[in-house]
Amino acid sequence: MSLTERINNDIKEAMKAKEAGKLAALRDIKSKLLLEATSGSGEVTDEAANKIVVKLYKQRLDTYDLYMKEGREDLAADEKFQAEIIAQYMPEMMSEDDIRKAVQAKIAAVGAAGPQDMGKVMGPVMGELSGKADGKVISQIVKEELSK
């Protein structure tokens, strides 16, 4: 079952169960998937869908942090709840050890020598690990490995 089909089925279940918060999060995912489908080839691949879900998750967390800084716990709680719903549809993320191995392999492949070569490494690594690992974690590991 593709991610799009899974979202559609879960929307039906949330409607039947009258779960308004969950339904809102699922409809947001579906709207972004439909937008992608209409702007592209017509069908959204699971890889593209996973990128969309990860992006939505990060947006929810960023908004949550913003609301907490502003002292708006009521709005922050809603964002946190929706982030938890969206997290159920995210692809499994790589461990730090796996990311480090991929980064070390890419550093060796491009012949990077130090921090000045970060751009040479980040582009290929981000392309390879996109949707599988958080960009902040990748960036941190690349910096650590190039500083050795």
C-alpha positions in Angstrom: 0.0 0.0 0.0 1.4 3.4 -1.0 1.7 6.2 1.4 -1.1 8.1 -0.5 -3.4 5.2 -0.2 -2.6 4.8 3.5 -3.3 8.5 4.1 -6.7 8.2 2.3 -7.7 5.2 4.4 -6.7 6.8 7.6 -8.7 10.0 6.6 -11.8 7.8 6.3 -11.1 6.1 9.6 -10.6 9.5 11.4 -13.8 10.8 9.9 -15.7 7.8 11.1 -14.2 8.1 14.6 -14.8 11.9 14.6 -11.2 12.7 15.4 -11.0 16.3 14.3 -7.3 17.0 15.2 -6.1 13.9 13.5 -8.3 14.6 10.5 -6.8 18.1 10.1 -3.2 16.7 10.1 -4.1 14.0 7.6 -5.9 16.4 5.3 -2.9 18.7 5.3 -0.7 15.8 4.2 -3.2 14.9 1.5 -3.5 18.5 0.2 0.3 18.7 -0.2 0.4 15.3 -2.0 -2.4 16.4 -4.3 -0.6 19.7 -5.0 2.5 17.7 -5.9 0.6 15.3 -8.1 -1.0 18.2 -10.1 2.2 20.1 -10.5 4.2 17.1 -11.6 3.8 13.9 -13.5 0.4 13.1 -12.1 1.4 10.5 -9.6 3.4 11.0 -6.5 6.1 8.4 -5.8 6.6 7.2 -2.3 10.0 8.9 -2.2 8.5 12.3 -3.0 5.6 11.6 -0.6 8.2 10.9 2.2 10.0 14.2 1.5 6.7 16.0 1.8 5.8 14.3 5.1 9.3 15.1 6.5 8.9 18.7 5.5 5.5 19.0 7.1 6.8 17.4 10.3 9.7 19.9 10.5 7.3 22.8 9.8 5.0 21.7 12.7 8.0 21.4 15.1 9.3 24.8 14.1 5.8 26.3 14.6 5.6 24.6 18.0 8.9 26.1 19.1 7.8 29.5 17.9 4.5 29.3 19.8 6.3 28.2 22.9 8.7 31.1 22.7 5.7 33.5 22.4 3.9 31.9 25.4 1.0 30.5 23.3 0.8 27.0 24.9 -2.7 26.5 23.5 -1.5 26.8 19.9 1.7 25.0 20.6 -0.2 22.0 21.9 -2.2 21.7 18.7 1.0 21.9 16.6 2.7 19.3 18.8 -0.3 16.9 18.4 -0.3 17.3 14.6 3.4 16.7 14.5 2.9 13.5 16.4 0.2 12.4 13.9 2.5 13.3 10.9 5.4 11.5 12.5 3.5 8.2 12.1 3.9 8.5 8.3 7.5 9.5 8.2 10.1 7.1 6.8 12.4 5.4 9.2 15.4 7.7 9.8 19.0 6.5 9.7 21.0 6.2 12.8 23.9 8.6 13.5 26.4 5.7 13.0 24.9 5.0 9.5 25.0 8.7 8.6 28.6 8.9 9.8 29.6 5.9 7.6 27.9 7.5 4.6 29.6 10.8 5.2 33.0 9.2 5.6 32.5 7.3 2.4 31.5 10.4 0.5 34.5 12.4 2.0 36.8 9.7 0.7 35.1 9.6 -2.7 35.4 13.4 -3.3 38.8 13.7 -1.7 37.8 16.4 0.8 40.7 17.5 3.0 39.2 19.9 5.5 36.4 22.3 6.5 36.9 24.3 3.3 35.6 21.3 1.3 32.3 21.2 3.2 30.4 22.2 0.0 31.9 19.4 -2.0 30.6 16.9 0.6 27.3 18.3 1.6 25.7 18.4 -1.9 26.2 14.7 -2.7 25.5 13.5 0.8 22.2 15.5 1.0 21.2 14.0 -2.3 22.0 10.5 -1.2 20.4 10.7 2.3 17.5 13.0 1.5 14.4 11.9 3.4 16.4 9.3 5.3 18.2 11.7 7.7 17.8 15.1 9.2 19.8 17.8 7.4 21.0 19.4 10.6 22.4 16.1 11.8 24.1 15.5 8.5 25.6 19.0 8.5 26.9 18.5 12.1 28.5 15.1 11.2 30.1 16.5 8.1 31.6 19.4 10.1 32.9 16.9 12.7 34.4 14.6 10.1 36.1 17.4 8.1 37.6 18.9 11.3 39.5 15.7 12.2 
